[in-house]
Amino acid sequence: MIDIQILREKPELVAKNSQQKGYKIDVDQIIGFDKERLELLNKVEDLRRKRNELTDSYKGQKPNDAQLEEGRKIKNELTDQEHKFDDIELQLNKLLSTIPNLADADVPVGKSEDENVVIKTVGEIKKFSFEPKSHVEIAEKNGWLDKTRAAKVAGSRFAYLKGSMVKLQFALVQFVIDNLSDEEVIKKIIKDNKLNLSSKAFVPVIPPALINTTAYEATGRLNAEEVTYKIQDEDLWLNASAEHSLCSMYKDEILPENELPIRYVGYSTSFRREAGTYGKDMEGIFRTHQFDKLEMESFSTKETSKEEHLLMVGIQEYLLQSLELPYQVIQKCTADIGFPNARGVDINTWIPSQDTYRETHSADYLTDFQTRRLKTRYKKNDGGSNELVHTNDATAIVLSRIPIAILENYQEEDFKVKVPEVLKKYMGGIEYL
């Protein structure tokens, strides 16, 4: 949720930003509710003051009939005004929750993902002496993928992964966790990206796979129509990504400033409806209803949050460079960064069978948009007022798409797949899957 003070001071900015992100907001209506709320708040506070003054006037004595009658009138009016205040505040908060986060100053304005900007391209695309095969052909030929039997059990867009595909997945998990939990690696990435940040390592976490409605709505991530699965007859939703339950873990808490930044790398199975997708994305495991991910989440101060975002992008690049996979870094435009995001970066990795780069990572700069509703704050070291924590999240690795990139970029003509050098120690030193 945005700071209502920004709406009061710069309503035109909020309306323009919302429009650029693809949301139509009735700013005048929201400001009207805000004014009405403030008027009611003044009435409530005035009545409470009168009640206290009346109580003080007969303190230690028995109130007379006139004082009792005045007390009853104040109580009834106060109850009425408090109910009106609670009602208008509820309506105002619902309207405020429809306003997207303000885009950062350097986010390009655009109407669709076609206007995203390629920041850089890294790595050399391998030239094959044969027609490169898709990950589906490679995996099915080697007995690593079975979607036909999965469809009998769970329906379309589910899969059984077997054999070397499973070993590859867990090798990637250990590879990522080892690097992100190593302070020396974090220090190197900070230095290489010229950042001024703590080198504190990421703590591995397995978060809950279920989230209640209140916490999920506060994250700004709940998308009931297109993405998120609801548990029938329960106030619970299946996690669509690990950061959704990670960012809400400090709900209603005040953290000491000296504990920040807090950095986690969360491992979770993710569940998504993925409504409306089609074509090549339906083949294999590129876009399924169930997949595993390692996701980064950080809690930081306002002063360091932008650089936390850049650190996460740097980590993504470091991991892809270590795996020797070609990629592009994409800065997303206003229409594509997402409702709660102030800035968004995608990394697209080269997929030979499609002769193009496809999205494998995203990094989201969220400022205090999530923590305002979650009421996650920190106590400043100088003893000053409590401040809202800032959050960032980013993909460490998606355990469907990166295996696709490895299978296709490391394939040989006879359907063998070489093991990336950095993964060999996690796979018993074997040369090929």
N, C-alpha and C positions, 0 to 999 in steps of 0.2 A: 504494500500500500504506500502511495506517495505521501509526503509531508503535506498536510492540509494548508500549512502556512504558504507553501509555494502556490497552491491553487488560489488562495486569497490575494496574494501579491501579484501573481503573473498568470491570470486565467487564460489570456490569449496564447501564451507559451504552452500551457497544458493542452489546450484544444488543438493547437497546431501539431504538437508532438503526437497526440493520440491519432490524429488524422494521418500523419506520416507513417504510423505503425499499423494503420488499417483498422482503427477503432473509432467509431463515431460517439462522441461524448457530449451530453447536454450540460455544459459547464454552468450555464446560468441556473439551471434547476438545482444543481449540487450546491452552488453558492447560496441559493435561496434557502435550502434546508439547513445549511451551516449557520446562516443568520438567525433562523428560527430557533435552532438549537441553543445558540448563545443567549438569545432573549429568554428562553425558558430556564437556562442555567442561572441567569441573573435573578429570575423570579424565585427559583428554588433556594439559592443562597440567601436572598433577602428574607424569605420566610423562615429559614433555619436560624438566621440572626435574630429575628423577632421572637422565635420560640425560645432561644437561649436567653434573650434579655428578659422575657416574661418569667422564665424559671429563676433567673437571678434575683428578680424583684421580690420574690417571696421565699427565698432560700432560708431554710431553718424555721419557717412558719407555715401554718396551714393556709393554702390559697382560699380567697373568698369566692363567692359565687360568680362575680364578674370576671375574676381572673380565670376560673375554670371554664367559663363560657368562651372567653377569648382564646384560651388554650385549645378548646375543641375546634373552634373555627380555623385557627392556624393549622392544626393537625390535619383537618379535612382538606383544606386548600393545598397544603404541602403535599399530601398524598396524591391529590389530583394532578398537581404540577409535576411531581416526580414521575407519575405514569406517563404523562405527555412527553416529558423529557426522554424517558427510556425509549418510548416509541419512535420519536424523531431521531434519536441517536442511532437506533437500529436501522432505520431507513437510510440515514446518512452514510453509515458504514457500508451498507450494501451498495450504495451508489459509488462511494469512494473505491470499493473493491473492483469496480469496472474500469478504473483509470489505469492504463499501463504505466510502467516505469518510464521516466524521462530518458531519452537516448543521450548518450555521452556526446560531447561536442565534436569528436572526430568520426562519428558514425556517418557513412555516406547516406544521403537521402535517396530512396529508391522505392519503386512500387511492387517489385517482386524479386525473387532470388536471382533473376537474370541480371540484376544491377548490383550484385555483390562484386567486390573488387579483389582480384588476385594480387596479394602482396608480394609473394615470391614463389618460385619453383625450385625444388631442391632434389638432387639425385639424378642419376642417368638411367634412362629407360633402356631396359635390356632388349637387344635385337635377337630374336629367335631365328634359327635356321629352319624352323617348321612353323606351321600354323598353331599358335598357342591355344590350348584347350581351356575350357571353363572349369571352375572349381567343381561344378557338378559332375562333369565328365571324369575328372581326375578322382574325386572322392568315391563315386559309384563304381568306377573300374577297380578301385582298390578295396572296396567293401567297407568304406568308412562312413557312408551316408545312406540312410534308408528313410525316405519320406513317404513311400507307399504304405509301409506298415504303420508308420506314425499316423497317417490319415485314417486308418481303420480304428485307431485307439482314441485320437484326439481331434481329428478333422484336418483341414488343410492348413498349411503354414506351420506345421510342427515337424520335428525330425528326430530320428534316432542318430546320434553320433556314436561311432564305434572305433575301436582300435587306435590307430595312430592319430586320428583327429582328437580323441580324448587326451592322449598323452601330450599332444601339441598344446592343447588348451591349458593344461595344468602346468606345462613348462612355461608358457607365457605368463600365467598367474604368478609363479614364483620369481620369474625374471623381473616383472614389474614391481612386485612387493620388495624384493631385495634392493632394487635401485631407489625406490621412493623412501624406504626406511633407512637409507644410508645418508647420513648428514654430509659426508664428503661429496657425494654425487650432487646433492642439493646445492651445496656451496659452489661447486663447479658451474652448474647451470645458472646460478645467480650471477656469478662473475662473467660468464660468457655472454649473458644478456644485459650486462651493465645495470644491474638492479641493486637497490639499497634495501636489503631485507634480511631478516633473521634466517639462518641456515637450518632452522629446526626441521627435523625429518617428519615424514608422514607416518601416522600410526595406523596399522591395518585394523579394519573393523568389519564385522559381519553384522549389518543392521537388520531390524525387523523387515520382513517382506510384506507386512500389512500396515496400513496407516489409517487412523480414524479421520473422519471428515473435517473436523475442526483444524487439525494439524495440517492436513493436505491442502485445504483451501487457503490457509495462511501462507503456504509456500508459493502460491500463484501458479502452481503446476497442474492442478486437478483439471483434467479435460475429459469429462464424463461421456461426451458424445462420440469422440473419435479415437481416444487413446486408452482410457483407464477402465479396467475391469472392476466391477462392484461385487462384493460378496453378498449374496442374497440373504435378506433378513438380518443383516449385521451392519453396524456402522463402521465398516471397514472396506478398504480398497486395496487391491494388489499393487505393490510397488511397481511403477513404470521405469524406475531407475534408482540406483542406490542413493543418489544425492537427495531424493525426495524425503526419505526418512532420516538422512544424516543432518540436513540443514535444520530440521525441526527438533533435534534432540535436546537443545538447550532452551526450549520453550518456557517462558515465564521465569527465566533465571537471570541473575546478575553475576557476570564473570569478573574476576580480578584482571585489570589491564596487563599485569605482568605475566599472565598466562597466555596472552595472545602473541603471535598467531597460534591458533589450534588448527592443526592440519591432519586430515584423515584420508585414507584411501580405503573405500568401502567395496567389498565384494558382495554381489547380490545377483540372484536370478531376477530378470526383469520381464514383466508381462505387458504386452501392448496389443490393442485391437488392430492398430494400423489400418483403419478404414480408408478406402479409396485408392490404395496402391494397386499397381498392375504391371504387366509386361515382364521384363527381365528381372525386376525386383522380386517377383514371385518365385523365381527359380532358386533352387538350392537353399542356402541359409542366409542370404543377404538381408532379407526382411521377413522375420518370422514372429509369431506371437509370443515366443519364449526364447530368451537368450541370456547369457551371462555377461556381466560387465565388471570392470574395476573402475570406480569413479572417484575423482578427487573432490574434496570439500574443505574449505578453509573458513575460519572465523577470525576476523582481524579488525583493526581500527580503521576509521575513515581515511586517515593519512596514508595507510599502506595498502589499501584494498585494490587500487588500480594496478600496482606493481605485483600484487598477489595474482591477479588475472594474467599479467604478462609472464609471471613465473610458470603458471600452469601451461601456457602455450609453449614456453621454452622446454618444459618437461616432455610434452607431447612430441616436439621435434627431436629431442634427445633420444627418446625411445625408438622413433622411426629411423633415425640415422643409425642407431645401434643395430637395428634389424636390417639395415641397408635396403629400405623400401623407398622408392621415389614418391614425392608428395608435393602438394601445393598448399600454401597458407592463404586462406580466404577471409577478408573482413566483410562481415555481413552488413547489408544495408538496413535501413529503418524498418522496412516491411518484413524483414526476415529474422530479425534478432530475437523476437519472441516477446510475449506480454510482460514478464517480470524483469527482462534484461535491460541494462543500460548500454551494454556493448556485447557483441558476440563474434567469435572467431571460429571458423571451421577449418579442419585439415582434411583434404581429400587425397587419398592414396591411389597410386596407379594400379588399374585392373586390366591386364593385358587382353583378356578375351573380349572386353568391351571397348578397348582402345581409347580409354578415357580415365580421368581421375574421379573417384567416387568418395563420398563422405565417410570418414571413419572416426573422426573426432570432432568434438565441439567444446568450446570454452565460454562460460557465461559469467559476465561481470554484473552483479546484482545490487550493488551498493547496500542501502538499508531497507530495500523494498520488502524483503521477506521478514526481516527481524522486527519491523514496526508492528505487524500483526502478531508475530510470534512472541513479542515482548522480550526479546533476547538483548540484554544490555551488558555493558561493562562499567565497573567502577574505576574511575581514573586514579592513577597513582598519586596525583597531587591532591586528592581528596575532593576534587570538584564534583560537579553534577554528573550523574550517570549518563552515558552516551549509548546510542544504538550500535550494536555490532554490525559490521559489514560482512557479507557472505560472497563467496565465489565457488563455482563448481566447474568441473571439466572432466572429460573422458580421459582415463588413463589408458584403457584398452577395451575395445568391444570384442568379446570372444566369439564372434562370428565373422565379422568383417576383416579383422586382421588375419585370422587363419585363411580366409579367402585370398587375401593379398599374398600371403606366403605361398600357398599352394600354386597360385598362378605365376608369380614372379620367380619362384624357385623350381618350376617344373622342368622336366626333361622329356624328350620325345617319346620315351618308352613308358610314360606315366609315373616315373619315379619323381620324388620331390626331395631336393636337398634340404638339409636342416640348416637354418641360419647359424652362423658361427657362434653368436652369443647365446644360443639356446642349446648347444651341444652338451654343455655340462649338466643341464637339467633333463637331458634325455639319454643319459648313460653313454655319451660320447659317440652316438651313432651318426653316420654321414647322411643317411637317407631315412625318410619316414617309412 
